[in-house]
Amino acid sequence: MKLRIKGNSLRYRLTRSEVERFCDSGYFEEIIRFGNTELIYALKKTFADKLSVSFKDNKITVFMPTVMADEWGYTARVGFESNEGEVYLLVEKDFVCLDTVNEDQSDNYPNPLLSKE
């Protein structure tokens, strides 16, 4: 899962297998370690009606309504967005990049902008 923070916006991008694990279990997280400190960022299903976020004990948790998670995981829906107070949230599928990048993209979703020959 990729995390992007810019100003008051927060974006998660998940690969195919990450979306599948999230939809099956209702929870997915990643951890980045900074020496003795770590930052956890997680996605968790909830019964609320919109995306929401919390930050507690060095953990960012984005809550996604179960109905959204089901649509997202089992359809072509790319993602969902919401404004949570002053924070803009976006959770989306991670597509293969159009430009050359030095990372494994084998688990990313096919980019719809790439021509099919």
C-alpha positions as CSV (number, residue, x, y, z in Angstrom):
1,M,0.0,0.0,0.0
2,K,1.3,3.4,-1.0
3,L,0.8,6.4,1.2
4,R,0.8,9.9,-0.1
5,I,0.5,12.9,2.2
6,K,0.4,16.4,0.7
7,G,-0.8,19.3,2.7
8,N,-4.2,18.3,4.1
9,S,-4.7,15.4,1.7
10,L,-4.1,11.7,2.4
11,R,-4.1,9.1,-0.4
12,Y,-3.8,5.3,-0.2
13,R,-3.1,3.2,-3.3
14,L,-3.5,-0.6,-3.1
15,T,-2.4,-3.3,-5.4
16,R,-4.6,-6.2,-6.5
17,S,-3.5,-8.6,-3.8
18,E,-3.7,-5.9,-1.1
19,V,-7.3,-5.0,-2.1
20,E,-8.2,-8.7,-2.1
21,R,-6.7,-9.2,1.4
22,F,-8.5,-6.0,2.7
23,C,-11.8,-7.2,1.3
24,D,-11.4,-10.7,2.7
25,S,-10.3,-9.7,6.2
26,G,-11.6,-6.1,6.6
27,Y,-8.2,-4.8,7.5
28,F,-4.8,-4.0,5.9
29,E,-1.8,-2.2,7.2
30,E,1.8,-1.3,6.4
31,I,4.6,-0.1,8.7
32,I,7.5,2.1,8.1
33,R,10.3,2.2,10.7
34,F,12.4,5.2,11.6
35,G,15.0,3.9,14.0
36,N,13.1,3.0,17.2
37,T,9.9,4.7,16.0
38,E,7.4,3.4,13.5
39,L,4.4,4.8,11.6
40,I,1.6,2.5,10.9
41,Y,-0.9,3.3,8.2
42,A,-4.0,1.1,7.9
43,L,-7.3,0.7,6.1
44,K,-10.2,-0.8,8.0
45,K,-13.8,-1.6,7.2
46,T,-16.5,0.1,9.1
47,F,-20.3,0.4,9.2
48,A,-20.2,4.2,8.9
49,D,-21.6,5.8,5.7
50,K,-18.4,7.6,4.5
51,L,-14.6,7.5,4.6
52,S,-13.1,8.8,7.8
53,V,-9.7,8.9,9.3
54,S,-8.0,8.8,12.7
55,F,-4.4,9.4,13.9
56,K,-3.5,7.9,17.3
57,D,-0.3,6.4,18.7
58,N,1.6,6.9,15.5
59,K,-1.1,5.1,13.5
60,I,-3.1,6.5,10.7
61,T,-6.3,4.6,10.1
62,V,-8.6,5.2,7.2
63,F,-12.1,3.7,7.8
64,M,-13.9,2.6,4.7
65,P,-17.6,1.7,4.8
66,T,-18.2,-2.0,4.1
67,V,-20.6,-1.2,1.3
68,M,-17.9,0.9,-0.4
69,A,-15.3,-1.8,0.2
70,D,-17.5,-4.5,-1.5
71,E,-18.1,-2.3,-4.5
72,W,-14.4,-1.3,-4.7
73,G,-13.1,-4.8,-4.4
74,Y,-15.5,-6.6,-6.7
75,T,-16.2,-4.1,-9.5
76,A,-14.1,-1.9,-11.8
77,R,-14.6,1.0,-9.3
78,V,-11.2,2.8,-9.0
79,G,-11.7,4.3,-5.6
80,F,-13.5,6.6,-3.2
81,E,-12.9,10.1,-1.9
82,S,-14.2,12.2,0.9
83,N,-13.5,15.3,2.9
84,E,-13.1,14.5,6.6
85,G,-13.1,17.9,8.3
86,E,-10.1,19.6,6.9
87,V,-8.6,16.4,5.5
88,Y,-9.2,15.2,2.0
89,L,-9.1,11.4,1.7
90,L,-8.7,9.2,-1.4
91,V,-8.4,5.4,-1.4
92,E,-7.8,3.9,-4.9
93,K,-6.5,1.0,-6.8
94,D,-2.8,1.2,-7.9
95,F,-2.4,1.1,-11.6
96,V,0.7,0.3,-13.7
97,C,2.5,3.6,-14.3
98,L,2.6,5.1,-17.7
99,D,6.2,6.2,-17.4
100,T,9.2,4.1,-16.5
101,V,9.6,3.5,-12.8
102,N,12.1,1.3,-10.9
103,E,9.6,-0.8,-8.9
104,D,7.8,-4.1,-9.3
105,Q,4.4,-3.3,-10.8
106,S,3.4,-6.9,-11.5
107,D,0.6,-6.8,-8.9
108,N,-0.8,-3.4,-10.0
109,Y,-4.0,-3.1,-11.9
110,P,-3.7,-2.7,-15.7
111,N,-3.7,1.0,-16.6
112,P,-6.8,1.8,-18.6
113,L,-4.8,4.5,-20.5
114,L,-2.4,2.0,-22.0
115,S,-3.5,1.0,-25.5
116,K,-4.4,-2.6,-26.1
117,E,-2.7,-3.9,-29.1
